[in-house]
């Protein structure tokens, strides 16, 4: 009788264990290993699964052969939400959704969050410039981003003020606003505008409007590499003359975080080719890195480069900017 009870207990425990494994999410890796647990998040870069034996684990999407889950959740496939149960596929790097193979990096599963995501930063900088005539510079930079699943707003403002022997040699204000509509995880449409005003020695105003398609080569969330092709309309106003022209422009937006988001590298570059023969091209680029110290405080190093190339010559301006700021 006692042996019968022991056997029954072992059978029930084994059955419960098998049921738990059967109902757990299963992740099959390229090296043949399996991970059992509960998938709680998936993006184009990583999958997070909560296990009983090792807690929360993060796996790179490139290391996943396939996975299976009975989680009836709102999965995003190319930014479109649908209720789906995911089954494992024999094709490496894919899963079966409604019996169709879908690449794992096209799926997104996120914890419940607000409809709009807000972020921004404020930086103040000390300029280390290659122009030896500049003695001091106050550089203030601020950014504000508002993003939902299909819309992305970005507002940037920069102010530079140079002094040499108590005389203002540069007084520049630049405002930029861009609006993206995301068709899916790759394709987007961008409309943007920039206003720039330069004072001190001369009074120059610069304004452009741009519209065109874009493609996200890789990335999701904070990490990204966007390529934009746009048609621009420029307006220039100086003390001597006014100029209006059109141009085709190619823009690159890059941002990536490293070492558990301690280090950020970024670049915003644009090259425009005006339709008039007087100007060959206009380049405007800003690249650098930020190191996060904690409590949303960071230090930054940025390189700015601007060039307008004419038939008879060019106007160039470049600087290295060392600063500190806070994120919000």
Number of C-alpha atoms within 10 A of each C-alpha: 6 7 8 9 10 11 12 12 12 12 12 12 12 12 12 12 12 12 11 13 13 13 16 19 23 22 24 19 20 14 9 9 10 12 17 22 23 20 22 15 15 24 20 21 17 17 23 19 22 18 16 9 8 9 9 14 13 12 16 14 19 16 15 22 22 24 23 20 21 15 17 11 15 17 20 21 19 16 17 15 14 12 11 17 16 22 20 21 20 11 13 17 22 22 23 21 16 11 11 11 16 18 18 24 22 17 20 23 19 13 9 7 7 8 9 12 12 13 12 15 17 17 20 20 21 16 21 16 19 11 10 7 11 17 15 17 21 14 19 18 17 18 18 17 17 15 17 14 16 14 15 17 17 17 17 17 18 17 17 17 18 19 17 13 10 9 9 16 19 18 19 19 17 18 16 17 18 18 18 20 18 21 15 17 24 17 17 20 18 19 17 19 18 17 16 18 17 18 15 15 10 13 14 18 19 16 18 19 18 20 21 18 16 22 18 20 12 15 19 16 11 11 17 17 17 19 19 20 20 22 18 21 17 17 15 15 15 14 9 8 8 11 10 12 13 18 19 18 21 17 18 18 16 19 19 18 17 11 7 7 11 13 17 20 18 18 18 16 18 17 19 22 19 20 13 12 10 11 17 16 21 19 18 17 17 17 18 18 19 21 18 19 12 9 9 11 17 22 18 20 18 19 17 18 15 17 16 17 16 14 10 7 10 13 10 11 13 16 16 19 19 20 19 17 19 18 16 12
